[in-house]
Amino acid sequence: MNGFKMKWFERKFGWGRFAGFVLLGLLIALRIADPVFVERLRLQAFDTYQQINPRERGATPVVILDVDDRSLAEVGQWPWPRTAIADLTNKAMQAGAAAVAFDIIFSESDRLSPENFVLDNPGLSEAVKAELLKFPPNDEVLAQAFSTARIVVGQTSVRNAKLGGTTGPAPRKVPHAILGPNPDRFLLKFPQLIQNLEILENAASGHGMFTVFPDPDGIYRRLPIVMQAEGAYRLGLSIELLRVATGGDAFAIRSNEAGIDGVVVARQLIKTAPDGTAWNNFSPSDRGRYVSAVDLLNGTLPPGRLAGHLVLVGTSAIGLEDFRATPLGVSMAGVEIHAQLLENILGKSLLLRPNYAIGLELAFIASMSLMIIVLAPLLSASYLLLTTGVLIGGALGSSFYLFTDSLQLIDPTFPLIAVFLTAVLMLSINYIREEVQKRQIRGAFGQYVSPDLVAALAENPGQLQLGGERRELSILFTDVRGFTTISESFKEDPTGLTTLMNRFLTVMSDAIMIKGGTIDKFMGDAIMAFWNAPLDEKDHARLSCASALLMLRDIDSLNAQQAEETGGKAVSIDIGIGINTGDAVVGNMGSDKRFDYSALGDPVNLASRLEGQTKSYGVDIIIGATTRNLVENDYAVIELDLIQVKGKLLPEHIYALMGDEAVKNTPEFVNLVTANETMIETYRSQNWEAALKAAKGVRDAGNELLIDLEFYANLYEERIGTFQHAPPPSDWDGVFVATSK
């Protein structure tokens, strides 16, 4: 019986293919284990791609203020007095720099400061000492320069607290949001942060990490975009420079179960690897990026050279040894690596090793090796070699195409090795099998062969541009009702209030970003967002309404989750939402030292007023007339009133958003629309008895729809009762004048 099974297995499956499957399994296990030699092969392939097709340096507003050898020769040896650094800072800002970041750390007091010079030279006369001590400390001079400009100070760290470093104050926290699950387990972590002098840290606008670690082969390919230092979230130096230069808003970490998906800074998403790092797309080192520090200090810098630029201060001086190996095969100053990262972010040219890369590579390995295994017994050696060559060429071409076309890094090396080894094994098995068969049938029978063939795939990305202009926007305001009461309930637990609001704001932010909105600002418990900027979105009104309905659904889920976690003791959050559509001015707005990407205009003000009226009418979402005209075919909407909101002279028709298209198409909603139209028509025509009857119909129709319209119906019944006793003037046009925002 066993012999029969063995023959059946040999006939249907083949021991040669079985050996191929075993080899494939071992190769997949090796790739998943990813030992150092496999990683190095992959990285060298990516380096080769960059050497073949390096990025061309575009016109991006990034400049390196270089403490070069010429600067050291003219100004003096490093470190320079902090007064010289202060002068450099002031002159950079006077030259129009948007912001300045230091790839340098000032962790110790200036040894050339007057008070330190006096201590180091006890033989000075008392008169000389007194004269020297009249001057302010150099560190205070530098701090003063920092405090009047947009300055990012560099920080560094050690990976292991046991390796050294001095203990300083707790890291200053940067406002942020988490869009997704907690990212902490994926981020690079540094247990000890090396900071600047506290006076300089306090004076700076931002604090960025310039710590960069090489890959196992000593080459610097990746830089951390976001990381953790002493438990605090920190942006890399270049990213922090961009954040400060664009107004210093909060950044957001977008995560999923596979890791970090990206970081939102300056209203744009910077895609990252799962650990929060980014792959630099290098261009050759270019002196055009550099400005010698001595030229700025001496006033010989061409006018306008720094105007509007993001400035990184660092060194290319040979003696200061801040050079790093790069994928291009040449060393590069560390500050230029940071500058190139910023160029890539601004130019949308970062390389991306996507979260699905390993899965795609394993699929390449499995599919191509399986094809060889399946076809090997059917093909002659020449056709099998041809098929292998086609598969290898297709895999290599696809990988290089993805690099050049969409900047994706997909490993060609291990799939090629796997296909090659599988082909060698199958060729060897074929050869052995053919030799055995020849010996068996030689002298009695002849021999035979037969051929076949196959091919591969590709992909492309999109772009975002920030801009400032007048355009039609759909603006959304939302606010927590009764936030003062909620705050009072947490007066003994302020941390609990912070946790609750962080969870709330994360839920609201997700609802906005999922529907393609732009978060303008957080205002305590309130949020302003808009659609159709910076990206064009023709369905902006519909998406804003979809976001509002998603907010209500997600807030209900949050309340339920809170109640479950606290045994029903949690405070329930209730929100009001106002949406309006109209032409507004959107762009970078503010002073020359701080600005935001924001929207201004009458439609913005009206959206805010509409949110304020939700409580007055007892509904969750109020939309303006223009929004209603754009979405009435897709959403359940009823008219609420003709109202003159506070601060406006002309009345506005306002509407309640009751639900989506599924609600709109129900017979219960049709009944509600009919009852509501009757109530408003009879109310405006001063047919009070009919209006009262219709108000009851609105209440009943709402109950049928499982929507509580008691407050809304009571509002009209109270107005009607008032008018029955004191009729409106003869020229009354049905407008209600709001007395509150």
N, C-alpha and C positions, 0 to 999 in steps of 0.2 A: 504493500500500500504506500509506504514511504517512498519507494522507488518510483512509483507512478506519479506521486506529487512532485518529486524532483524533476521528472521529465516534463510534466505539465508546466511547472514554473519556468523551466529552461525554454520551452516552446513559446509560451505566451509573453514572458517577461524578459528573459535573457540575463545571464550572469554578468555580462558586460555592462548592461544598463544598471544593474544593481550596484556594481562597483562605481559607476558614475554617480548614482544617487548618494552613495556613502561619501565620496569625495566632495560632492556639492554640500552635503550636510556639514562636513568638517570645515569647508571654506566659509560657509555662512557663520558658523560658530566662531571662527577666527576673526571674521569681520566685526561681529558683535563685541567680541572681547577687545578689539582694536588695540593690539600691542603697539609699542612705540615705533617699531620699524614700519608697520602699516600706516600709522599716522604720518610718519616722515615722508613716505612715498606720496601720500595724498597731498601734503603741503608743498612738496617740491613740484608736483604737477600744477598746483595753483600758482606757484611762483613762475613757472615756465609760461603760463598763460599771460601773466602780467608783463613778463619780459618780452613776449612776442607782440602783445597789444597793450602797451602802457596807456594809462589815461592821459589825455591831453589837458594841460592846465588851461582852464577857462578864465573868464574875467569875473572872478568872485572878490567881494570886498574883504579880503583877509590879508593882513600885513604882519610880517615878523619884524619887531624892533630888536635888532641884533646887537648884543654885546660882543662884538667881533674882535679879532686881533688888533685891528686899527684903532678901535675904541679903547682897548686896554692900553695901547701904546700912547695915546694922546691924553686920556683921562687918568690913567694909573691902574695899578694892579687890582685884581678882584680880591675881596669884595670892596665895592665903592662905598664911600660914606652915604648914609641914608639921605642926606641932603641932596646928593647928586641924583639919587633915585627919585626923590621928590621933584626935583627940577625936571627930570625926564618925564615924569607923570604929568606935571602941569603943562609942559610944552606939547605933549601928545594930545591932551584934551584941547589946548588952544589951537592945535592944528586940525581939529575937527574930528578926532577919533570918536567912533560911536561908543566904544567901551574898550578897556584894557585889561588883559589877564597876564599874570606873572607865572611863568614856568620856573619860578625861583621861590625859595622859602626863606623867610626872615624869622628864624626861630630863636635867635639870640640877639641881645642888645648890641647896638653898633659900637664897636671898640674905638671908633674915631669920634664918638660923641663927646662934647666938652667935659661932661662929668666923669666919663670913663678915662679920658685923656689925663685929667687931673689925678685920678686914682693911680694910673699907670706911671705917672711921673711925679713922685713925691718931692723931688728936688726943686720943683718950680717955686718961685717966690709967691708970697701970699697975694701980692698985687696982681700977678699974672693969673693966679688961680681965681681970684675974684672976678677979673675981667672975663675969663673963659666961662665961668659959671653964670654970667649974665645972659649967655646965649641959651635958647631952649634946647632940650635934648634932641638929637637928630631923629630919634624914633617918633617924637611928637611932631616934628616937622613933616615927616613922611605920612603920619596918620592924618594930619591936617590936609595934605594933598589928596590922600585917598578919600577923605570924607566929602570932598567937593566934586567928586567925579564918579563915574560908573567903573568901579575897579573890582576885579575878581582876584583874590589872593589864592595862590597855589598851596595845596596841602599834599602831604605824602604819608606813607604808613609802612608798617612792617607786617608781614603775613602772620608772624608768631610773636605774641607779646613778650616771650622769653628772649627774643633776639635783641631787645634794647629799645631805646626811645624814651622820651621823658613824658611823664604824666602831666597833662594839661587840663584846662576846663572842658566840660562836656561839649561835644560838637554842636554848633549852632544848627538848629533844624531849619530845613527849607520846606515851604508849603508844598504839599503834594497830594495826589489822589491815587487810589489803587483801582484800576479798571479790570476786575477779574479776581481770581483766587489769590490768596496771600503769596507774594513772590519770594519771600525770604529764603526758602530752601534752595532756590536756583541761583541767587546772587552771589558774586564774589564777596568774601567777608574779610575784613581787616580788623583784628582785635585792638589795635592801638593806632591812634591817629597822631601824626606829627604836625603841629599847627604853627602858625606864625605867632609873634608876640601878641598878647591879648589886645593891646592898644591898636594894633594893625588889623587884627581880626574884627574888632568892633567897628572900625572905620570903613571896612570894605563893604561893597554892595553884594558881593557873592563870594562863595568859597567852593573851589573846584579841586578835584583830585588829579594830580598829574602822574600818579603811579601807573606804570606800564610794565607788564611782564612778558618776556619772550616765550615763544613756543619751545618745545624740547630741544630743537636744533639751534637755539640762540637767535632766531630771527623774529623781529617785531612785526607781526601781521595784524594783530587785533588790539583794540583799546577798549577799556570798560566805558560804556555809556552811563550806566548807573551801577552802584555798588553799595555795600554797607560798610561803614567805618564806626567802630564802637557802638554798633546797633543803630546808627542813624543813616538814613538814605543820603547818598552823595552822588552828584553828577560829575562826570569827567570835566577836566578844565575847559576844553573847547565847548562842551555843551552848556556848562554854566555861563561861559562868556556869551553864548547866543541867548540864553535865558535872560541875563541881566541887560544885554543890549536891546532886547525887544520888550522891556518893561518890567522884568523880574516877576512875572506871574508864576503861579504854581505849575509844577510839572506833573505829569501823570504816568504811572507805570502800567502798561497794558499787558496782562498775563493770561495764560490759559493753563490747562493741566500739563502741557508739554514744556512749559517754561515761560520765559519772558518773550512776548511777541514784539514789543517795541516801547518807546518812550515818547510821550507827547510833550513837546517843548515848542514854544512860540507858535502855537496853533498848527503844528505839523507833527505827523507821526514819523519817528525815526525807527525803522525796523532794526531789530537786533537778533543776535543768536540767543538760544534759550537761557544762557547765563548772563544776559545783559550786556555782552560785548558786541562790538561791530568790527567788520573786516574793512580795513582801509584799502581803497583803490588807489594805488600809488601812481604818481607821475614822476618823471625824473626830477631830481633836485634842481631848483631853478633860483638863481640869484635875484630874479625879478620879484620873488616873494619878500626879499629882505630889504630892510632899511637900516643903515648903520646908526647905532645909537649916538655916535659922536656927531653925525650930521645934524641930527635933531637938536642936540645940545648946543652946537655951534651956530645954529640958524642957517645952515647951508642946504637944508632939505628943500627940494622943489615945492613950491606952494601947491596945496591941494593933495599932496601925496597920501596923507592919512585921512582926509576928509571922508566921513561916512564909513570908515573901515573898522573892522574888528581887529584889534591889535594884540598880538601875543609877544610878550617880552621874554627873550631867552638868549641863548648863546650858541654861536658856532665856532668860538675860539678853540683852537687846537688844544691849548694847555688846560682848558676846563673839562675836557674829555666827556662831553655830553653827546656822544655819537652812538648810533644804534644801527645794527645790521637790518637791511630791508629785503623784501622779496625781489627787488630789482637787481640784487647782487652787489650793491654798493651801500656803504654806510651813509647815514643821514643824521643831521642834528636832531636831537629829541624834540625841540620846539617845532621843527618843520613837520615832524610826524603829526603833532597836534594840529598844526595849521592845515595839513592835507586832510585830516579828518573833518575839520570845519568846512573846507572846500567841498568835500564829498557830500556833506549834509546839505549845504546850500545849493549844490548843483545836482542833487538827487542821483549821485553816482556811487553810493556805497555798495560794496560787494555784499552779497547776502548768501549765507549758508542757511537755507530755510530749515524749519523744524522737521519737514518731511524728507530731508535730504538722505538720511540713512535708510529710511524706508524705500525711497526711490532707487538708491544704489543696490539695496538687497533685492529689489524687484528686477533690476538690470541683471544682477548676478544669477538669480534663479531662472529668469525667463531665457536668457541667452545660453546658460549652461544646459538647461532642460532641452532647448532646441538641439544643441549638439548631441546630447545623450540620446534623444529620440531619433535623430536623423542618422547618427553614426553607423548603425548596423545596415542602413539602407543605401549608404553612399560609398563610392570609391574614395580612396585616400585623396586624390586630387580634388574631387568635389567637396570633400569634407574640409580640406585646407582652404579652398575658395570660400566656402560658407563661413568658416572661422574668420577669415580675413575680412569678409563683408561685415560680420557682426562686430569685430574689433573696430573697424573703420567707422561703422555707424555709431557705436558707443562713444568713440573719441570725438567724432564730428558733432554729435548731439551735445556732449559736454562742453566743447569749445563754442558751439553756437549759443548755448544758454549763457555762457560767460560773456560773449561779445554782444549779444542781443538784449539780454535782460539782467546781466551782472550777477547771475546765480552761479554758485560754486558747487558743482556736482562732480564727485570724484570719478575720473576715468580709469585710475590705475588698478584698483582692486577688481572691478568688473573685468578688465582686460586680462589680468593675471588669472582670474577664475576661469574665464573662457579658454585661455591658452592652456592651462593645466588640464582642464576637462577635455579639450581637443587632443592633447598629447596622450592622456590616459585612454581615450576612446580609440585613437589611432593605433596605440599599442595593442589594445585588446582586439581591434579589428585585424591587425597584422597577425597576432597569435592565432586568432580563430581561423583566419584564411589559411594559414600554414597547416593547421590541424586538419581542416577540411580538405586541403589539397592532398595531404598524405593519405586521407581516408578514401578519397574517390579517384586518386590518380591511378590510371590503368583501366578505369571502368567508365567514369563519367567526365563531363567537361566542367566549366565554371562560368559564373555570370555576375553582373553588377547593375545598379540603377541610381539616377540623380534627382535633386530638388533645391529650393531657394527662398529668402525672406528680407525685411527692412525696419526703420525707427521714427522719432518724434521731436516737438519744439513748443515754445511759449513766449509771451511778452507782457510789460507792465504799464502803469499810468503815471500822471504828474499832478502837482498842486502848486498852485502859485498863490502867494499872498498879493493883495492889491488894495488900493483905496479909490473909491468912486461912488457915484450915486446910482443905486440900483434897487430893484424891487426886492424886498425881504419879507419873510414871514417871521415875526418876532414873538417869542414866548416868554412870559414871566410866570413864575410860580413861587408861592410863599406858604409857609406852615401856618395854619390857623391856630391861634392860641399859644404861640410860642412862649410868651411870657409865663403862662401857667405851667407849661412844660418845664421851663427853666427853673421856676420856683420849686417844682417837685424834686429837682436835682440839687437844691442848694447845699445839701450835705454830701453830695457826691458829684463834684464838677467833672471828674474823670469819666463818670458814667454818661454825663451829658455829651462830652466830647466824643465818646465811642458811638453813642446813638446818632449824633449828627454826621459823623464820618460814614457810618453805614447808610444813613439816609441820602447823603450827597453822592455816595458811590452809586446807589440805585438810580438816582435821578440822572447822574452823568451817563450811566450806561444807556438809559432810555433815550437820551438825546443823541448820543454817538451812534447807537445802533441804527437810528433813523437818519443818519447823515447830517446832524445838526452841528453848529459851532457854539461852544459854550463861551459866552461873552465874559461873564463874571459870576463869582459867588458873592452874595451880599448877606453874610450871616446865614440865616436859614432860607434865604431867597436865592433864586437862580434866574439869570437872564440868558437866553439862547436865541439864535436865529438861523435861518436856512437861506440858501442861495448865495452864500459868500463864506469863504473865498472861492469855493467851487460853484460853478453853475449847476443849478438843479431846477429843471422846469416844473417839477411836482413839489415845490417847496411848501406850498400851503397844505397839500395833502399829507406830506411827511410830518409837518409840525403837529397836525391833528393826530396822526398815528402815534407820534411820540407822547402826546398828552394822554391818550387813552392807555398807552403802555405804562406811563407813570402811575396812573391810578391802579392798574392791575398789580404792578410791582410793589406799590406802597401797601396794598392789601396783603400781599405775600409777606412783606417785611413785618407788618403788624402781627400777622399770625405767627410768624417765626419768633418774634419778640415775646409774644404771649406764651408760646410753648416753652421758651427758654426760662421764663420767669414764673411759670405757674400761674399765668393770668394777671400778674401784677405790673406788667409793662405798660408804659404810657403809649396810647394809640396816637399815631400821627395822621392828621387830616390836612389836605392841601387844597388850595385854590389855584386855578390856572387861567391866565388870560392870553389870547392869541390875536394878533392883528397883522394885516398885510398891507404894505404900501411902500412908496419910494422913500428910502433913507440914505444917509451918507454913511459909508462903511470904510474903515481903513485904520491906519495907525494914528492915534490921537493922544495928545498929552503935551508935556513940556519937553524941552530939549534934553532933559535928564531922565525923564520917566514917561513912557507912553504905552498904550495898550491898543490892540486890534479890537475896535469896538464899533458900534452903530449908534447914530444920533438922528433925531428927526421926530416930527409929529407922530408918525405911526408907532415909534418906540414908546413915546409918552402915553399914547392911547392904549397900547397893549398893557402897560403897567396899570393904568386906570381900570381896565377891564378885569384884570386879576383882582383888584381891590373890591370890585362889585360882586364877585362870586358869593361872598358871605351875605350881601344884601338881598340877593335873589334866591339863596338856598340851593345853588347848583355848583358843580365842581369845575366846569369849564365854560368860559364865555369867550366867544369869538366875534371879531368885527365883521362889518358888512362885506368888505372886499374878500376876506377869507371865506365867508359863507358862500359868496357867489362862485368861488373856485372849487369848493368841496361839496356843494349841496347834492351832487349826483352820487357821491361816494359815501356820505356819512349821514347819520340821523341828526338833524338840526331843527330846532324850533326857535321862532322869534320870541325874545323876552320883552323888549321895550324900545321906545324911542327916548333916548336919554341924553341930557346935556351933562357930560362928566365935568368934574371940577377942573378948572384951568382951560376949558374950551368954550367958545362962543356958539358954535354950531352943534345941533343935536346929532346923535349917531344912532342908527339902528343896531341893536346888539342881539346876539343869538346864543343859545345854549347848545353845546355839542353833547349829545346824549348817548352816542354809540357809533359803531361802525355800520357797514352796509348790511350786515346780517340783522341788526336791530332795525335799520331803516325799512327793510322789506317785510317786517312783521305787521299783521293786521292791527295789533295793539298800538303800534306806533302811528299807523295811519289814523286811528281813532284819536290819539293824542294830538296829532297835527290839526285835525278838524276841530276838536274842542278848543285848542289854543287859539287858532285863527278866529274862531267865533268870539272868544272872550276878548281878544284884543280889538277886533273890529267893533263890537258893541260898546266896549269901554271908550274907544276914541270917538264914537258917535253919540256918547252920553246916554246910551240906552242901559241904565243902571241895573234894572231888574234882569234883563237878558244877560248882561255881563256877569251878574252874580250866579245865575244858573249855569253859565258856561264855565265859571271858575270851579264850581263843583264838578263839572264834567272833566276838567283838566285834572283835578285831584283823583277822580275815579280812574281815568285813563292811565295816569301814572302808576296807580296801584296795580292795574292789570299788567303793566309793563315791568313791574317790580322796581320802579324808580320812585323815590320819595319826593313828591312835589307838593307836600303839605305846606311848607314854608312859602313857596312861590305862589300857590293859590291863596293862602292867607294874606299875602302882601297885596294882591289885587282886591281881595274882599275888604281889607282895611281902607284902601284908597277909595273904593266905591262907596263905602259907608261914610267916609269923610265928605265926599262930593255930594252924597244925597242930602246931608245936613247943610253943607256950605258949597253950593254949585260953583264950578270954575267960571272964570270970566267968559264973556261971549266970544272973544278971539282966541280961546284956548285951543291949541293944536295937538294936544295929547302928549306933549313933551314933559318928561319928568326931569327936574333939575336936581342932580346929586349934590349933596352938601359935604360929602366926605370923599377922600381918595379911594 
